C-alpha cells in the first residue's frame, strides 16, 4: 500500500472533513503549518518516518511539542483510516509530560475591590459567571433572562463541548465584551493573571459558597468534574487559618459540654 500524495496535499484536503471545533482546528492548522510543513510537507505521506517527526518535534517546548504531536496523530489516523498508509509513524511517539503551572488567580474579593479601568464591568462579569472568552464575546442581553445567563454559543459557533451549553445564575455586571481579548489582557496583566484566570476565580467563588463540585462543573461547562475538582482542591493560606480557627472553636465547644 503506497501513495505519492504529499503530506501537505493530504493535510490541506483533510481539514474540512474533521468534526472538531473551530478553535481546535485552528490549533491543528497552526502547529502543522509552523512546525511540520516546512520540512516534511513536500514528502510523500507514506515516506515520512518516525525519525523525521522526532526531528521536527525535538526542538519544541513541551507544550508546543504536545500540540504538534496531537495534530500529527489526527493527520496520520485519518491517513490510516483511508488506507493511504499501513502504519502511522506517529503511533509510537510518546506525548511529553506537561507540568501544571500553579493555578494563579484572584479571589472575588480581590476582583471586587479592584478598578480595572474601562473594562472593569466586563472583568467582574467574567469573574462572577465563569464563561470562557469565546462564550462571553458571543453573549448578548437577550441571553440573560429569568435571572440566568443562557450559554448556547461561542464566537467560534458551537460551544467548546456539549457541556458548554448551560445555564448559570446571573449575578450582574454584564456589558458587551470587545471583539478582541487584548484590552482585557492588558487590564489584567499588572495583577499577574489572564482572562482564563477569571474562570478559576469563579470556581473558587463557588467552592467558597459551598457549591457542590458536580454543580460547579455544570456551571463551568466542564464535561468532566475532575477538571473542576483540580481547582476545588486548591487551598489558599487564609483558608488554613480560617479552618484552624473553626476547628479549635468546635473542639472548645465540645470540651465544655
C-alpha positions in Angstrom: 0.0 0.0 0.0 1.8 3.1 -1.2 0.8 6.6 -2.4 2.6 9.5 -3.9 0.3 12.1 -2.3 2.4 14.6 -0.3 1.8 15.3 3.3 0.8 18.9 2.6 -1.7 17.9 -0.1 -3.4 15.3 2.1 -3.4 17.6 5.1 -5.0 20.5 3.2 -7.7 18.3 1.8 -8.3 16.8 5.3 -9.1 19.9 7.4 -12.6 20.5 6.1 -13.6 16.9 6.9 -12.6 16.9 10.6 -15.5 17.0 13.0 -13.8 19.2 15.6 -14.4 22.7 17.0 -13.1 25.7 15.0 -10.7 26.5 17.8 -9.1 23.0 17.8 -9.0 23.1 14.0 -7.1 26.4 14.2 -4.7 25.0 16.7 -4.0 21.9 14.5 -3.6 24.1 11.3 -1.3 26.5 13.1 1.1 23.9 14.6 1.2 21.9 11.4 1.9 25.0 9.2 4.6 26.3 11.6 6.4 23.1 12.6 5.7 20.2 10.2 5.0 21.6 6.8 8.3 23.5 6.2 10.5 20.3 6.4 8.1 17.5 5.7 5.2 18.9 3.7 6.5 18.0 0.2 7.4 14.5 1.2 5.0 11.6 0.2 2.9 10.8 3.2 3.9 7.2 3.2 7.6 8.1 3.3 7.5 10.2 6.4 9.2 8.2 9.2 9.1 8.3 13.0 12.7 9.7 12.9 11.5 12.5 10.6 8.8 13.5 13.0 11.0 13.3 16.1 13.5 15.6 14.4 10.7 18.1 13.9 9.4 17.8 17.5 12.7 17.7 19.3 13.4 21.5 19.4 9.9 22.4 20.5 8.9 23.4 24.0 6.8 20.7 25.9 3.5 22.5 25.2 4.2 23.1 21.5 5.6 19.6 21.2 2.3 18.2 22.6 0.1 20.4 20.3 2.1 19.5 17.2 2.1 15.8 18.1 -1.7 15.9 18.5 -2.1 17.4 15.1 0.1 14.8 13.5 -1.8 12.0 15.3 -5.0 13.2 13.8 -3.5 13.5 10.3 -2.0 10.0 10.3 -5.0 8.5 11.9 -7.1 9.7 9.0 -4.5 8.6 6.5 -4.6 5.1 8.0 -8.4 5.0 8.0 -8.3 6.0 4.3 -5.8 3.1 3.7 -3.2 5.5 2.3 -0.6 4.1 4.7 -0.4 0.8 6.6 1.0 2.1 9.8 1.2 5.5 11.4 4.7 6.8 12.2 3.3 8.8 15.0 1.7 5.9 16.8 4.8 5.1 18.9 5.8 8.7 19.7 5.0 9.4 23.3 3.5 12.7 24.4 5.6 14.8 26.8 4.7 15.1 30.4 3.3 18.6 30.8 3.9 20.1 34.2 0.9 22.1 35.5 1.7 25.7 36.4 0.3 26.9 39.7 -3.3 28.0 39.5 -2.7 31.7 40.0 -5.9 33.7 40.2 -7.6 36.5 42.1 -10.4 35.8 44.6 -13.7 37.5 44.0 -13.0 39.8 47.0 -9.8 41.0 45.2 -11.6 41.4 41.9 -14.5 43.3 43.6 -12.1 45.7 45.3 -10.0 46.5 42.2 -10.8 49.0 39.5 -9.7 47.6 36.1 -10.5 50.8 34.3 -12.6 50.9 31.1 -13.3 47.2 31.2 -14.0 46.8 34.9 -17.6 45.6 34.4 -16.6 43.0 31.8 -13.9 41.6 34.1 -16.2 41.4 37.0 -18.8 39.7 34.9 -16.3 37.0 33.8 -15.2 36.5 37.4 -18.8 36.0 38.6 -20.0 33.7 35.8 -17.1 31.6 34.7 -17.7 31.9 31.0 -14.9 31.2 28.5 -13.8 34.1 26.5 -15.4 32.9 23.3 -18.7 32.3 25.1 -18.7 35.7 26.7 -18.0 37.6 23.5 -20.9 35.9 21.8 -23.3 36.8 24.7 -26.0 39.4 24.3 -28.5 40.9 26.7 -31.1 38.7 25.1 -29.3 35.7 26.5 -29.8 37.0 30.1 -33.3 36.5 31.4 -35.1 35.0 34.4 -32.0 35.9 36.5 -30.0 33.4 34.5 -27.3 33.5 31.8 -28.1 31.1 29.0 -24.9 30.0 27.3 -25.7 28.4 23.9 -22.9 29.5 21.6 -19.4 30.9 21.3 -17.6 33.2 18.9 -16.5 30.1 17.1 -20.1 28.9 16.6 -20.8 26.0 18.8 -19.6 25.9 22.4 -16.3 24.0 23.1 -18.2 20.9 24.1 -21.8 19.9 24.5 -21.4 20.5 28.2 -20.7 24.1 27.3 -24.4 24.6 26.6 -25.6 25.6 30.1 -27.5 28.0 32.4 -25.8 29.8 35.3 -27.2 32.2 37.9 -26.9 35.8 36.7 -25.0 37.9 39.3 -24.8 41.2 37.5 -22.1 43.4 35.8 -22.9 42.4 32.2 -21.6 44.7 29.5 -20.8 43.6 25.9 -17.2 42.5 25.6 -14.7 43.9 23.0 -14.3 41.6 19.9 -10.6 41.1 20.8 -9.2 40.0 24.2 -6.3 42.3 24.0 -7.8 45.2 26.1 -8.8 42.8 28.9 -5.4 41.1 28.9 -3.7 44.5 29.2 -6.0 45.4 32.2 -5.3 42.1 34.0 -1.6 41.9 33.3 -0.5 44.1 36.2 -2.1 41.7 38.6 -0.2 38.6 37.2 -3.4 36.9 35.8 -5.1 36.4 32.5 -8.6 36.1 31.2 -8.7 32.4 31.8 -7.8 33.0 35.4 -11.2 34.5 35.9 -12.7 31.1 35.4 -10.7 30.0 38.4 -11.9 33.0 40.3 -15.5 31.8 39.6 -14.7 28.2 40.5 -13.1 29.3 43.8 -16.1 31.6 44.4 -18.4 28.6 44.0 -16.3 26.4 46.3 -16.2 29.2 49.0 -20.0 29.3 48.9 -20.3 25.5 49.4 -21.5 24.7 45.8 -21.0 21.0 45.2 -18.3 20.2 42.7 -20.6 18.4 40.3 -22.9 21.5 40.2 -19.8 23.7 39.7 -18.8 21.5 36.8 -22.1 22.2 35.1 -21.8 25.9 35.7 -18.3 26.0 34.3 -19.3 23.8 31.3 -16.8 21.0 32.2 -17.8 17.7 30.8 -15.5 16.0 33.4 -16.0 17.1 37.0 -12.4 16.0 37.7 -11.3 19.1 35.9 -13.3 21.2 38.3 -12.0 19.2 41.2 -8.4 20.3 40.5 -9.5 23.9 41.3 -11.6 22.8 44.2 -8.6 21.2 45.9 -6.7 24.5 45.9 -6.1 25.8 49.4 -5.2 29.4 50.0 -3.2 30.5 53.0 -6.2 32.2 54.6 -8.2 29.0 54.4 -5.7 27.2 56.6 -6.1 29.9 59.2 -9.9 30.0 58.9 -10.3 26.3 59.1 -7.9 26.0 62.0 -9.8 28.7 64.0 -13.1 27.0 63.2 -11.9 23.6 64.3 -10.5 25.0 67.5 -13.7 26.7 68.2 -15.7 23.5 67.7 -13.3 21.5 69.9 -13.7 24.1 72.6 -17.4 23.8 72.5 -17.3 20.0 72.7 -14.8 20.2 75.6 -17.2 22.5 77.5 -20.1 20.1 77.2 
